[in-house]
Amino acid sequence: MSTPVSRAGGSEVYRRYLSAVMFHGHASARACELGATDLYALNILQLAGAMTPGELGTRTGLTTGPTTRLIDRLEQAGYVRRVPDPGDRRKVIVEPVGRPAALDRVVTPARQRIGEILAGYSPDQLDILFDYFARAAEAYQEAAEQLRS
C-alpha cells in the first residue's frame, strides 16, 4: 500500500483520481465509438433500468432534442431499444439491451486492476471505502441537482 496522504494533499490526490476516472470514461467511450454522454446515459440505464426519454434527459441534463438524438445513437449501435410503456401505450420506454460486449471488453482491464487494488484492503477497510463511495455519490447527485435548479 502507498503512504498516507495529508489532508492538504488529499484534495489534490482526489482531484487526480476524479480526472483519471473521467479520462478513462472518455477513452472507453471513444474505443466503443460512443460519445462520453452516450456512455454516461448507457451507464444510467444499466444502473437504474428502463425509463422514459424524459427521465433519461433529466438524469443526463439534456434537453428533449439532444436526448432524442442520444437515444437514436444508442439504439442504432444496438445498446438500447424503445418499447411501448406497458402502463400507457402512448409513452415510450428506453431500455438497455443486454451487456454491450465491446464495452465490457474495453473496461475489463481497468476493472481487473481496480479489483487487484481492492483485494489489498481488509474487509473493514472495504466497508469504509464503499460507504464513502455511496455517500459521495449521493452528495454529488444532490449538488448537481442544486446546480441545475
QUIRADA-V80452 format. One record per residue. N is the residue number from 1. RES is the residue in one letter. PSI is psi as a letter, one per 20 degrees, with the letter a starting at -180 (* if undefined). D_CENTER is the distance of its C-alpha to the mean C-alpha in Angstrom with 1 decimal. Layout:
<<N;RES;PSI;D_CENTER> <N;RES;PSI;D_CENTER>>
This chain:
<<1;M;q;27.3> <2;S;r;27.4> <3;T;q;29.5> <4;P;q;28.5> <5;V;p;27.4> <6;S;r;29.2> <7;R;h;27.6> <8;A;g;28.4> <9;G;i;26.8> <10;G;h;23.8> <11;S;g;22.4> <12;E;g;22.6> <13;V;g;21.1> <14;Y;g;18.1> <15;R;h;17.8> <16;R;g;18.1> <17;Y;g;15.4> <18;L;g;12.9> <19;S;g;14.3> <20;A;h;14.1> <21;V;g;10.4> <22;M;g;10.1> <23;F;g;12.9> <24;H;h;11.6> <25;G;g;8.5> <26;H;g;11.3> <27;A;h;13.6> <28;S;g;11.6> <29;A;g;11.2> <30;R;g;14.9> <31;A;h;16.0> <32;C;j;14.8> <33;E;l;16.5> <34;L;r;13.5> <35;G;r;12.8> <36;A;h;9.8> <37;T;h;9.4> <38;D;g;9.9> <39;L;g;7.2> <40;Y;g;4.8> <41;A;g;7.1> <42;L;g;7.4> <43;N;g;4.2> <44;I;g;5.7> <45;L;h;8.9> <46;Q;h;8.6> <47;L;g;8.0> <48;A;i;10.4> <49;G;a;12.6> <50;A;q;14.8> <51;M;r;15.4> <52;T;q;17.7> <53;P;h;17.0> <54;G;g;17.9> <55;E;g;15.4> <56;L;g;12.6> <57;G;g;14.3> <58;T;g;14.5> <59;R;h;10.9> <60;T;i;10.1> <61;G;j;13.5> <62;L;q;15.2> <63;T;r;18.8> <64;T;g;20.3> <65;G;g;21.3> <66;P;h;18.2> <67;T;g;16.2> <68;T;g;19.0> <69;R;h;18.8> <70;L;g;15.0> <71;I;h;15.8> <72;D;g;18.9> <73;R;g;17.2> <74;L;h;14.7> <75;E;g;17.8> <76;Q;h;20.1> <77;A;i;17.9> <78;G;j;18.1> <79;Y;h;14.5> <80;V;r;15.3> <81;R;q;18.6> <82;R;p;20.3> <83;V;q;22.5> <84;P;q;25.0> <85;D;p;24.2> <86;P;h;26.6> <87;G;h;27.6> <88;D;n;28.3> <89;R;i;28.9> <90;R;h;28.9> <91;K;q;25.1> <92;V;q;22.4> <93;I;q;19.3> <94;V;p;16.4> <95;E;q;15.4> <96;P;q;13.5> <97;V;o;16.2> <98;G;a;16.1> <99;R;p;14.1> <100;P;o;14.1> <101;A;g;16.5> <102;A;g;16.0> <103;L;g;12.3> <104;D;g;13.5> <105;R;g;16.4> <106;V;g;14.5> <107;V;i;12.2> <108;T;g;15.0> <109;P;g;17.0> <110;A;g;14.5> <111;R;g;13.8> <112;Q;g;17.5> <113;R;g;18.2> <114;I;h;16.0> <115;G;g;17.8> <116;E;g;21.1> <117;I;g;20.4> <118;L;h;19.6> <119;A;i;22.7> <120;G;i;24.8> <121;Y;q;24.1> <122;S;r;26.3> <123;P;h;25.2> <124;D;g;25.9> <125;Q;h;23.9> <126;L;h;20.9> <127;D;g;21.4> <128;I;g;21.4> <129;L;g;18.3> <130;F;h;16.2> <131;D;g;18.0> <132;Y;g;17.0> <133;F;g;13.2> <134;A;g;13.6> <135;R;h;15.9> <136;A;h;14.1> <137;A;g;10.9> <138;E;g;13.5> <139;A;g;15.4> <140;Y;h;12.8> <141;Q;g;12.0> <142;E;g;15.8> <143;A;g;16.5> <144;A;g;14.4> <145;E;h;16.2> <146;Q;h;19.4> <147;L;h;18.9> <148;R;h;18.5> <149;S;*;21.6>>
